């Protein structure tokens, strides 16, 4: 469901970065904001202007809305950090400082 403003190359780069460097953050987001507190794994599988999508536990897809429509790639990092911090607060976990 990828689409404007993100090209396939941009989506692949974001997915690679999230899965290589922030897989635990994705799992935190899924558990707190994706309605799946029991999830054991979460891999970023898609990114579009409205949401980030994770594939959890090897199959089910969970879509977590950004809360705003993103119009450029630079907004993705801030949106992910915002979701991560919101998820940590909801779960009562300390959020890391810098991402």
N, C-alpha and C positions, 0 to 999 in steps of 0.2 A: 504494500500500500504506500510505498515511498512516493513522494511527489514533491512538487515545488515547495520550498525553494531549494531542496537538496537533491543534487544529482546522485546517481548510483555510486559514483566514486566517493563522494562525500559521506554517504550513508555507510559504505564499507569501511572508510577510515574511522568514523565514529564508533562503529560496532567493534572494530579491531581494538581500538584504544580502550573502550569500556571493558571488553572481555579480557584483554591482556593486563590492564592496570587497575581496573575498578570493579572486578566481578563481585567482590564482597559488598560494595556499595549498591550494586544492582540488586543483590539478594535482600539487602536491608530495605530498599525501596519497595520491592515486591511484597515482602512480609508486612510492611506497615501501610503502604498506600495501594497495593494491588489486590488486597483482600485475600492474600494467601499466606497467613502466618506460619503455615506448616511447610512452606517450600524449603527444599534442601539445596537446590541449585537454581541459578537464574543467569541466562546468557542473553545479552542484548541481541535481538534478532531484526529490529527495524527501528527507524527513526523517521518521523515526518514532522510537518509544521505543527501538528496538534498533540502528539504524544510520542513516548518511547515504548517500544514493545519488547518484552522479554519472553524467552521460551524457558519454562521452568520444568525441572525434573524430567528433562528429556522429551517433552512433547507439548504440554499445554501452553498456549500463548496468553500472556497477561499484558494488557495495554494500560499504561499509566499516563493520563493527560498531563501536559505541561502546566495547565492553568491559564495559558495565554497562547496565542498563535505566534509561532516563531517565523521570522521573515529572513533571517540570515544565519549562516553557520556559527558565527561568533556568539550567538545567543544560546547555543546548545550547552556549552560548558556551564554558564550561569544557571540555566534551567535545571541541569542535572544536580549541581551543587545545592540548589534550593530544594529539590525533591529529596536529596540525601539528608539534608539538615532537618527538613520537616519529618522525614521518616525516623530519624534518630530521636527527635523530640517526642514523637508519638510512642516510640518503643522504650523511652527512658534510657537511651544509650548516649554516651558522650560522642559528639561529632568531632572528627579530626579537624584541625585548624585549616590548613591550606590544601587545596586539591590541585 
